[in-house]
Amino acid sequence: MEWAMEQAKAGGFSGSVQMYGADNLAARALFEKQGFRPQTAIEVPEHVGLSHVGAACCMSQQSLTFV
């Protein structure tokens, strides 16, 4: 995660957006620890080709600073 954020910062980006499945609590905890905040969630119908159930969630971080 830190490598990706360093690359974004080096590329001149001022923020980052991450997507995760609503049932992936570990991903949400990791993103929150890095300063990301929830933005939106879109309900996704259950499908045999998807490994997650529920919503597709988006979190963003507006300034690339490390926590």
N, C-alpha and C positions, 0 to 999 in steps of 0.2 A: 504494500500500500504506500509506504513512504517513497519507494522508487518511482511509482506512478505519479505521485504528487510532486516530487522533485522535477520530473520530466515536464509536467504541465507548467510548473513555475518557470523553468528554464525556457520553455517555448513561448513565454509571454502571456499565458492564460491567467486570469484573475480569479477563477473559480473552477469548480468541478461538479459533475452530476453523476450519481451512482444509481443504478437500478437493482432491485432485489425482490425476491418473492416474499409476500407478506408472512408466510409461515417460516421464513428463514431468520429466526431471532438472533442467531450468531452474527449474521451479516449486518443487521440493523445495529447491534451493539458495537461492532467494529467501526461502522461509519459514524455513529454518534460520538465514540471516543476520539475520532479524528476531527470533530467539529462540524460534521454534517447535520443538517436539520431537515425534517420531513417537508416535502413540498406537495405531493399529490399521490393518489393511489387510484388505479383503474382496475375494476373487477374483471377477471379473466375467467371465462367458462372452463370447467374441468375438461381436460382432453388427454387421451392416452399418450400423446407425444410430449406432454409437459411434465416436468418432474415436481413442480410446485403447484399447490392448490390455493385459490383465493386471488388476491390482488397482486398486481405488479406495482411496486412502490418506487417512488423517486425521492432521493434526498440530494440536497445541494450544499455546497460550501462556497461562500462568496469570496473569501480571501484565503489564499494558500499559505497558511501558517500551520506549523506543527504543534500539536498539543502534547 
